[in-house]
Amino acid sequence: MIKGVIFDMDGVLVNNMAVHFKAFAAMAERYNLTAEPGADFTHLNGRGNDDIINALFPAELVAARGVESLAAEKEALYREIYAPTIRPTAGLQELLAELKREGIRCAVGSSGPKENVAFVLEKCDIEPYFEVRISGDMVTHCKPDPEIFLTAVKELNLRPEECLVFEDAVSGVMAAKAAGMRVVALTSTHTHKQLAPHSPAMIVEDFTPLTLATLRSLWND
């Protein structure tokens, strides 16, 4: 039976990947890079900033500025750009309210930094629904490693088989399945065709078709 739900953040709580692209483009302009770092970002979705910064920025710049400094700079730009238009994914607030009424415990399990998690929860007015918040800077290994989800489950004091994960990235689906959890995938970042080979329990566009009864049915399949 479902007792807990763990939500990824980027592409799940908010449909924000285009904003991350804009932040990377701003970074490219700031450092006079000839190639836009965000141009080939999709395959890195769900991973931690260490992986992303090293993959997208020139080694000389990373060596000179440091991964942590570049990541903090990029995330500050992201929050500045996104603040005026941020809104939760369609149907999210209604589903969270139902889960809370029914005593289902909720957590955030994101590879993003804690500053971004706090920003999204506050700006979307959904802070009260989440009793556990796990960010990428709280773990040693980010997705596709299952550590983020296993840490969230431990903090919820539940077992993996009692929890459902919402993810949008292939690496996140892989991490949740490696943690022994059922996964519902959103098509905010990858297409249905791209997600299907990784066998999530369900693939949806957003949260509008989902109810607790729908989620409980995944345990009866």
C-alpha positions in Angstrom: 0.0 0.0 0.0 1.2 3.5 -0.8 2.3 5.5 2.3 4.7 8.0 0.8 5.3 10.0 -2.3 8.6 11.4 -3.4 8.6 14.2 -5.9 11.6 15.2 -8.1 11.7 19.0 -8.5 12.9 20.2 -11.9 10.4 19.1 -14.5 8.0 17.7 -11.9 7.0 20.3 -9.3 7.6 22.9 -11.9 8.0 22.7 -15.7 11.2 24.7 -15.7 13.8 23.1 -18.0 13.5 26.0 -20.5 14.5 28.4 -17.7 17.6 26.3 -16.9 18.5 26.6 -20.6 18.2 30.4 -20.4 20.4 30.5 -17.3 23.1 28.5 -19.1 22.8 30.8 -22.1 23.3 33.8 -19.8 26.4 32.1 -18.4 27.8 31.5 -21.9 27.3 35.1 -22.7 28.9 36.2 -19.4 32.0 34.1 -20.1 32.2 34.8 -23.8 31.8 31.1 -24.7 31.4 30.5 -28.4 29.1 27.5 -27.9 26.0 27.7 -25.7 26.3 25.2 -22.8 22.6 24.6 -22.6 22.3 23.5 -26.2 22.8 19.8 -25.4 21.5 19.5 -21.9 18.6 17.0 -22.0 20.8 13.9 -21.6 22.1 15.4 -18.3 18.7 16.1 -16.8 18.3 14.8 -13.3 22.0 14.7 -12.6 23.9 16.8 -10.0 25.7 20.1 -10.8 29.1 18.4 -10.6 28.3 16.3 -13.6 26.5 19.1 -15.5 29.1 21.8 -15.0 32.0 19.5 -16.0 30.1 18.3 -19.0 29.0 21.7 -20.3 31.7 24.2 -19.5 35.3 24.3 -20.8 37.8 22.5 -18.6 39.9 25.7 -18.4 37.0 27.7 -17.0 36.1 25.0 -14.5 39.7 24.8 -13.3 39.9 28.6 -12.9 36.5 29.2 -11.3 35.7 25.9 -9.7 32.6 23.7 -10.0 30.9 25.0 -6.8 31.3 28.7 -7.8 30.1 28.2 -11.4 27.1 26.1 -10.2 26.1 28.7 -7.5 26.4 31.5 -10.1 24.3 29.7 -12.6 21.6 28.7 -10.0 21.4 32.3 -8.8 20.7 33.4 -12.4 18.1 30.7 -12.8 16.2 31.9 -9.7 16.4 35.5 -10.9 15.1 34.7 -14.3 12.3 32.4 -13.1 11.0 34.3 -10.1 8.5 36.5 -12.0 6.8 33.6 -13.9 7.2 30.5 -11.7 4.1 28.4 -11.2 3.5 24.7 -10.1 2.8 22.0 -12.7 -0.8 21.7 -13.6 -2.8 19.6 -11.1 0.0 19.5 -8.5 -1.6 21.5 -5.8 -4.8 19.5 -6.0 -3.0 16.2 -5.7 -0.9 17.4 -2.8 -4.0 18.6 -1.0 -5.6 15.2 -1.4 -2.5 13.3 -0.3 -2.3 15.5 2.8 -6.0 14.9 3.6 -5.4 11.1 3.4 -2.3 11.1 5.5 0.1 10.2 2.7 3.6 11.6 3.5 5.4 13.6 0.9 9.1 14.4 0.2 11.2 16.2 -2.3 14.0 14.2 -3.8 16.0 16.5 -6.1 19.5 16.6 -7.5 19.3 20.4 -7.4 20.8 22.5 -4.6 18.8 23.2 -1.4 18.5 26.9 -2.4 16.5 25.9 -5.5 14.3 23.5 -3.5 13.5 26.2 -1.0 12.8 28.7 -3.8 10.4 26.4 -5.7 8.4 25.4 -2.6 8.1 29.0 -1.3 7.2 30.6 -4.7 4.7 27.9 -5.5 3.2 28.0 -2.0 3.6 24.3 -1.5 6.0 24.2 1.5 3.5 22.8 4.0 3.0 19.6 2.0 6.6 18.4 2.3 7.9 17.1 5.5 11.2 15.9 4.0 13.4 17.7 1.5 16.4 16.0 0.1 18.7 17.9 -2.3 21.8 17.0 -4.3 24.1 18.8 -1.8 22.9 16.4 0.9 24.1 13.2 -0.7 27.3 11.7 -2.1 25.9 10.4 -5.3 23.2 12.0 -7.5 20.9 10.3 -10.0 20.9 7.8 -11.6 22.3 6.5 -8.3 19.4 5.7 -5.9 20.9 7.5 -2.9 18.6 10.5 -3.1 15.5 8.4 -3.0 16.8 6.0 -0.4 17.7 8.9 1.8 14.2 10.4 1.4 12.6 7.0 2.3 14.7 6.7 5.4 13.8 10.3 6.5 10.1 9.4 6.0 10.6 6.3 8.1 9.0 4.2 5.3 10.1 1.2 3.2 10.9 1.6 -0.6 8.0 -0.6 -1.5 5.6 1.7 0.3 6.6 4.7 -1.8 5.9 6.2 -5.2 8.2 8.5 -7.1 7.3 11.2 -9.6 10.1 11.8 -12.1 10.7 13.4 -15.5 14.3 12.4 -16.3 15.5 9.0 -17.5 18.2 9.2 -14.9 15.6 9.8 -12.2 13.4 6.9 -13.4 16.5 4.7 -13.3 17.4 5.9 -9.8 13.9 5.3 -8.4 13.6 1.8 -9.8 17.1 1.0 -8.5 15.8 2.1 -5.1 12.9 -0.4 -5.4 10.1 2.1 -5.9 7.3 2.5 -8.3 7.6 5.4 -10.7 5.2 7.7 -12.5 7.0 9.6 -15.3 6.0 13.1 -16.6 6.7 14.0 -20.2 7.8 17.5 -19.4 11.4 16.7 -20.4 11.5 13.5 -22.3 8.9 12.1 -24.7 6.6 9.1 -24.0 8.8 7.2 -26.5 12.0 8.0 -24.7 10.6 7.1 -21.2 8.7 3.9 -22.1 11.8 1.7 -22.5 12.6 2.4 -18.8 9.3 0.9 -17.7 7.7 3.4 -15.4 4.4 2.3 -13.9 2.6 5.2 -15.7 3.5 8.0 -18.0 1.5 11.3 -17.8 1.7 14.8 -19.2 1.0 16.5 -15.8 -0.8 15.8 -12.6 -4.3 16.7 -13.7 -5.5 13.1 -14.4 -4.2 11.7 -11.1 -6.0 11.0 -7.9 -4.9 9.0 -4.8 -7.2 6.2 -6.1 -5.3 6.2 -9.4 -2.0 6.0 -7.6 -3.2 3.2 -5.3 -4.2 1.2 -8.3 -0.5 0.8 -9.2 -0.1 -1.5 -6.3 -2.9 -3.7 -7.6 -1.5 -4.2 -11.1 
